[in-house]
Amino acid sequence: MKIDDLMNEEMRKALQIDCELKAKVPSDGPWDTESYRRQYNVSRAYWNQDGPAMVETKDFVIHTPNETRCRIHYPEHLLQTQRGAPVLIFFHGGGWVVGNLDTHDRMMRELAHRSGHAVLGVDYPLSPEVRFKDSYSSALRVVKTVLTEGAPEALDSSRVALGGDSAGAHMSLYCALQLKQSGLPPIRALILIYGAFGLLDSTSRRLYGENDVGFTSTSMDFYIRALMGDVDPRTAGYDLLARDLSNLPPSLITTCDLDLLRDDSLALAGLLTREGVVNELVEYQGVLHGYVHMSEQVSAAVDTLQRCAEWLKTYV
């Protein structure tokens, strides 16, 4: 059965809009990085329209080796209490190759509005211009700056969560693992939305990776090559499921049934449970990887955002 026949009607309509938007953007080839970024930016600009207003939004730079640009959203109810605000540090998805603060802006605003927490988005350097080690060291430096200073944006360094979608979920889990023995204030929670966590082969990849719509095995292979270069991802730290997953913070893991990365989430949830880590796995039906951007059209996206917000309110 084609994946087209398994999608629900909301997802089918949203995918049609998305494909039409991308088709309008000139391309120099399916895997030309700059063309791909232009298409992604145009598509996400559509899905980022509207959404909740913030009482304050500010762009600033945290001084990492790459001078990492960040954006912080304060929702309305933090107006009187934003000094010492609890915060979700959010890493955007896009396969480490595409995406930025603008492509995920509505997702971040939705999470801020629904949770009442500040959300700090991180514009980490993209691949292939910057590879795994340098990209992730910049991300980790941002987290450490918030945990040690709270400032520059009046954040409570004792109430910090990490989260992201897809590649950003991988980056969030990586940072949490790196911080376990750091002596810094502990991360309070993880929000991991349809993440890649290390599997290079799986049942879900074989079932859903060879379709001609949405996220495919070909695109996943392209992303990993861009991130890792000539380094074997199995020996260079990409596989987070092979690490010691004990003593991680409460983790919300969301996935969807038609995603080639579904089994990454299932494996992570099983391993966290084995280690005694509080976690919840939620699998949405009839939707594709990337659906959370489409909250204007897809009800599963709205439910995902609300579940993430409730997790933050419970644990952060």
Protein Blocks (a to p, Z undefined) as FASTA:
>chain_A
ZZklmpcfklmmmmmmmmmmmmmpccebjklmklmmmmmmmmmmmmmggciddfbdcddd
dddfkopaddddddfklmmmmgopacdddddehehmgccfklmmmmmmmmmmmnopacdd
ddddddfkbcfklmmmmmmmmmmmmmmnopanopafklccdddehjlmmmmmmmmmmmmm
nopacdfbdcdehiafhiabdfklmmmmmccehjdfklmmmmmmmmnomacfklnopamm
lpcfehiacddddddfkbfklmmmmmmmmmmmmnopacdddddehiaehklmmmmmmmkl
mmmmmmmmmmmmmmZZ
